[in-house]
Every structure is written in C-alpha cells, then in structure tokens.
Amino acid sequence: MSKQNKPDKNRRQLLKNIGLGAVAGAIATGVSTSVNASVDTRDQKDKQEKTKGYHETQHIRDYYDSL
C-alpha cells in the first residue's frame, strides 16, 4: 500500500499538445479566412471602379455611325 500509482507525465503532455494543436489550427484557419476575405473585397472594388462610367465600345460606335 505504500506504493501509489503516479500519473504518467508523458500522457498528460501529449493531451496538452493535442489541445494546443487544435487551438493553433483554429486560429490559423480564422486568420487565413479573413485574409482571403480582404483580398476578395479589394478585387471587387477594383472591378467596380473599372466598370463605372461611359465606355465607348465597337457596338456603340456602330450605332453612332447608323444615325
């Protein structure tokens, strides 16, 4: 009875590392998602700026020639 079962320190360290790995993975996923969202938003703004305003195309020139 003098001998007690001591907890295995390696097993506890393994469980801590698994938990930390899961948290780090969740953080990395969140960061990469927000970076992708900001890049997509920037691309959409560029596209909107390019499509604004009057653009004379061949179709419009043909119409003017027909008048």
C-alpha positions as CSV (number, residue, x, y, z in Angstrom):
1,M,0.0,0.0,0.0
2,S,3.0,2.3,0.3
3,K,3.3,2.3,-3.5
4,Q,0.9,4.7,-5.2
5,N,0.1,4.9,-8.9
6,K,1.6,8.1,-10.1
7,P,0.1,9.7,-13.2
8,D,2.1,9.3,-16.4
9,K,3.6,12.7,-17.3
10,N,4.2,11.9,-20.9
11,R,0.5,11.1,-21.4
12,R,-0.5,14.4,-19.8
13,Q,2.0,16.3,-22.0
14,L,0.5,14.5,-25.1
15,L,-3.0,15.6,-24.2
16,K,-1.8,19.2,-23.7
17,N,-0.1,19.2,-27.0
18,I,-3.2,17.9,-28.8
19,G,-5.3,20.7,-27.3
20,L,-2.7,23.3,-28.2
21,G,-2.5,22.0,-31.7
22,A,-6.3,22.2,-32.2
23,V,-6.4,25.8,-30.9
24,A,-3.4,26.8,-33.2
25,G,-5.2,25.2,-36.2
26,A,-8.4,27.0,-35.5
27,I,-6.5,30.3,-35.2
28,A,-4.6,29.7,-38.4
29,T,-7.9,28.9,-40.2
30,G,-9.5,32.0,-39.0
31,V,-6.6,34.2,-40.0
32,S,-6.3,32.7,-43.5
33,T,-10.1,33.1,-44.0
34,S,-10.0,36.8,-43.0
35,V,-7.0,37.4,-45.3
36,N,-8.8,35.8,-48.2
37,A,-11.9,37.9,-47.5
38,S,-10.0,41.1,-47.5
39,V,-8.3,40.2,-50.8
40,D,-11.6,39.3,-52.4
41,T,-13.1,42.6,-51.2
42,R,-10.2,44.6,-52.7
43,D,-10.6,42.8,-56.1
44,Q,-14.3,43.6,-56.1
45,K,-13.7,47.2,-55.5
46,D,-11.2,47.3,-58.4
47,K,-13.7,45.7,-60.7
48,Q,-16.4,48.1,-59.7
49,E,-14.1,51.1,-60.4
50,K,-13.3,49.8,-63.9
51,T,-16.9,49.3,-64.9
52,K,-18.2,52.7,-63.8
53,G,-18.8,55.4,-66.3
54,Y,-19.2,55.6,-70.1
55,H,-17.2,53.3,-72.2
56,E,-17.3,53.7,-76.0
57,T,-17.3,50.2,-77.5
58,Q,-17.5,49.0,-81.1
59,H,-21.2,48.4,-80.6
60,I,-21.7,52.0,-79.6
61,R,-19.6,53.3,-82.5
62,D,-21.7,51.2,-84.9
63,Y,-24.8,52.8,-83.5
64,Y,-23.4,56.3,-83.9
65,D,-22.5,55.6,-87.5
66,S,-26.0,54.4,-88.2
67,L,-27.5,57.8,-87.2
